[in-house]
Amino acid sequence: MTFSIVRLRQNDGTWDAFRADWEAQCATYEEDFSTYAEGTFSVVKGLLDTEGEAAGLYAVKVDDVHVSMCQLNKASIPGYSSPVLRVRFMTLSPEYDFGDKSVEDYASILVATFATVLALSNKTMQAKHIKFHLRSPADRQFFAMLGKGLNETNVFHSVQVRGAWLYVTKT
């Protein structure tokens, strides 16, 4: 299994590939992509090419399948000494939304999304602080448990869940 994260843009074919993949996934479940996650897509579609290098729409891929999508935004936020990378509008693919997936499958996609965003925070969107907006109480519980383990490593200064956000500070 190969994990990767790709910036989605209209002008380079990445958005078209993402959309075709999720349209096919919707069709498998007799769902219409045009009505899939309408609220999220009504917001994020406008973010494809308008935000420059400090923000954009990204998709996480496992092998050649787009498994999740999120908006990343790096900004200076009061209370932080350096920019914060915020992860918002995290949406799982139709296969994970409509399919009969196990809790382990669901968790693996959350970990893949987390890991690829962390990798991006070390490269093109460098940030010591990362804030993940969590989608549900189940995500909150999952990341709280993950954070306990991550706090015991030398890679992170702190990993905490507060409200609907996962706060990560790297060492």
N, C-alpha and C positions, 0 to 999 in steps of 0.2 A: 504494500500500500504506500503510495506517495502522496504526501500532503503538500499543497502550495496555496498561495494567496495571490490573486491577480486583481489589479485595478481595472474597473469596468469603465470603458469610454465608448462613446458612440463613433468616434472617428477612426478607431483602429480594429474594429470587429469584435472586441471582447464583449461588448454589450449584446451584440447579435448572437454570439455563441452562447452566452449565458441565457438569454431569452429563449433561444431554440431548445436548449437543454431543459429548462423549466417548463416550457410549453409541452414538450414530449412527456415529461414526468406527469404533468397535469392530465394529459390525454390518457395515460395509462389508467388513471383513476376516474375517467370520464368527467373531469373537471375542466373549467375554462380558465386559462391563464389570465385573460383580461379581467377576471373577477377575483383572482387569487391574491390574497393579501393586499386588497385595494388601498386600504388606509396607508400602509407602509409605502407601497409603490407610488402613491400620489405625492408623497413627500420626497422620496429618494430619487425618483427619476429626474427631477430637476437638478440633482447634485452630480450628475454624470461628468460634466465637463466644466462646470462653472466655478469650482472652488480652488483651482490651482494645486500646488504641491502640498499645502498644509492640510488638505481635506479631500475626501473623495469617497466613492462607492467601491467596495471591494467584495470579491467572492472567494470563498474557500473551496478548493477542489480536492477531492480524493481520487487519485488517478485522473480520469478525464471527466468526472462527474462533479458538477457544482452542487455542493451540499449545504452551504449556508451563504448568506449575504449580510453585509453590515456597512454602516457608514463610519469612517474614521475621520477624526478631526483633531488636529494638534493645535493647542492654543495656550496662551498664558492665562492662568487662572489665579485670582487672589488666594493667598495662603500657600502657594507653591513657589519655590525658588527657581524652578525651571519649567518649561512647557509640559503640558499634560496631554497624553494621547487618549481621547475619549472614543469609546466604541458604542455606537447607538444603532437602533433599528435592526438589531440582529434578528434574522429571519431564517428558519431552516427550510430546506427544499421541500417541494411537494411530496417527494418520496418519504421524507421523514414526518411530514404533516399528515398525510393520508394513509401511508403504509402501516403495516402491522409490524413495527420495529420493537425490538427489545429495549429495556432500559439501558443495557450495555451499549447497544448501537447508538442510542440517543446520546449517552454520555461520551462516546468516542467522538461524535461530531462537535460537542461542546469543547472537548479537549483539543481537537484539531483546530477549531476556531481560535481558542485561547493561545495555543502554541504558535500558530502562524502569525497572529497579531503580535505576540512577543518577539518573534523573529523580525518582523517588520520594524518594531520599535528599536531594534539594534542596528537597523540598516537605513532604509530610505526615510522613515518617519521617526527618527531618533527621539526617544523620550525616556526619562528615568521613571516617570509616574504614568500609570495607565488606569483609566476608570472604565469599567465595563458596565453598561446599563443592562440589568438582568431582565429577562422576559417574563418570569413567573416565579411563584414561591418555590417550585421544584428546582428551578435554576439557582435560586438563592440558597437552598439547602445543599445542592450539589457543590456549588462554588465555596460555600462555607467549609465543607469537609475537605475540599481540595486545598483551600487556603491553609488549613491546619497543617497539612503535610508540607506545603511549600514554605511555610514559616520556619520549618526545621532545616532548610537548606541554606547554603551560603550565597545563593543567587539573589535572594529577596531580603530586603530590609523589613518589609511588612506586607502582608496580604490579609485584608479584612473585608468583610461584608458589612455594609451600613446601609440600611434601607433597601432600596432596589439597585444598589451599586456595589460592584466589587472594586476595591481600591488596592492597587498594586504599586509598591515602590521597590524598585530594584536597588541592589547595593552598588 
